[in-house]
Amino acid sequence: MSINKNTKNAFVGILLGIALHLIAFFINTSIGINEALSAILVISGYSLLIWGCWLYIKEKGYNGAWAVLGLLGIIGIIILFFFKDKKAEHKKEVPITK
C-alpha cells in the first residue's frame, strides 16, 4: 500500500487514540484524580482510534464498518493490518491500453 494523505491521517488517528488511552490510564492509576477527565480521554481516544481505523480500511478498499475492529485495541489493529489491499490488486488487473 502506498503512503498517501489518507494513510498518514489514519496512522495519526490510530497513534493519537492509543496515546490518549495511555494518558488516561496513567492519570487514573498514578495520579488518581478526576475520573471524569480519564473518561473524556478514553472516549476521545476511542473516537480517534475508530476514525483512524476507518480511514485505513477504506484506503485498502473495504467497507468502513470493519473499523469497529479498532475497539479490540491492538489485536483489532493487527487484524486490520493483515487485510489485503483491494485497490492495489485492482490496479494490477486493469490492462493499460493506448
C-alpha positions in Angstrom: 0.0 0.0 0.0 1.3 3.4 -0.9 1.6 6.1 1.7 -0.7 8.9 0.8 -2.6 11.6 2.8 -5.4 9.3 4.0 -3.0 6.7 5.1 -0.9 9.2 7.0 -4.1 10.6 8.7 -5.1 7.0 9.6 -1.8 6.3 11.3 -2.0 9.7 13.1 -5.6 8.9 14.3 -4.6 5.4 15.5 -1.5 6.6 17.3 -3.2 9.5 19.0 -6.1 7.2 20.0 -3.6 4.8 21.7 -1.7 7.7 23.3 -4.9 9.1 24.8 -5.7 5.7 26.2 -2.3 5.5 27.8 -2.5 9.1 29.2 -6.0 8.3 30.7 -4.6 5.1 32.3 -1.6 6.9 33.9 -3.8 9.7 35.1 -6.3 7.3 36.7 -3.7 4.9 38.3 -0.8 7.1 39.3 -2.3 10.5 40.0 -5.8 9.2 40.9 -7.5 12.5 40.2 -10.7 13.3 38.4 -12.2 10.2 36.9 -14.3 12.4 34.6 -11.1 13.6 32.9 -10.0 9.9 32.4 -13.4 9.1 30.9 -13.2 12.0 28.5 -9.7 11.0 27.4 -10.8 7.4 26.9 -13.8 8.4 24.8 -11.7 10.8 22.8 -9.1 8.1 22.3 -11.7 5.6 21.1 -13.1 8.2 18.7 -9.7 8.9 17.2 -8.8 5.2 17.1 -12.0 4.3 15.2 -11.6 7.2 12.9 -8.0 6.1 12.1 -9.1 2.5 11.5 -11.9 3.7 9.3 -9.6 5.7 7.1 -7.1 2.8 7.0 -9.6 0.2 6.0 -11.3 2.5 3.4 -7.9 3.2 1.9 -7.5 -0.6 1.4 -10.8 -0.8 -0.4 -13.1 -2.3 2.3 -16.3 -1.3 3.9 -15.7 1.2 6.7 -17.7 -1.0 9.1 -14.6 -3.1 9.6 -13.2 -0.2 11.6 -15.1 -1.5 14.7 -12.2 -4.0 15.0 -10.4 -1.0 16.4 -12.5 -1.5 19.6 -10.4 -4.6 20.2 -7.4 -2.4 20.7 -4.0 -3.6 19.4 -5.4 -7.0 18.4 -8.0 -5.3 16.1 -5.4 -3.1 14.6 -3.2 -6.1 13.8 -6.1 -7.8 12.2 -6.8 -4.7 10.1 -3.1 -4.6 9.1 -3.3 -8.1 7.5 -6.3 -7.2 5.2 -5.2 -7.4 1.6 -5.2 -4.2 -0.3 -8.1 -4.4 -2.8 -7.1 -1.2 -4.5 -3.6 -2.4 -5.3 -5.0 -5.7 -6.6 -7.5 -3.8 -8.8 -4.7 -1.7 -10.3 -2.7 -4.8 -11.2 -5.6 -6.4 -13.0 -6.7 -3.5 -15.2 -4.9 -3.6 -18.5 -3.4 -0.4 -19.8 -4.4 0.4 -23.4 -3.1 3.1 -25.6 
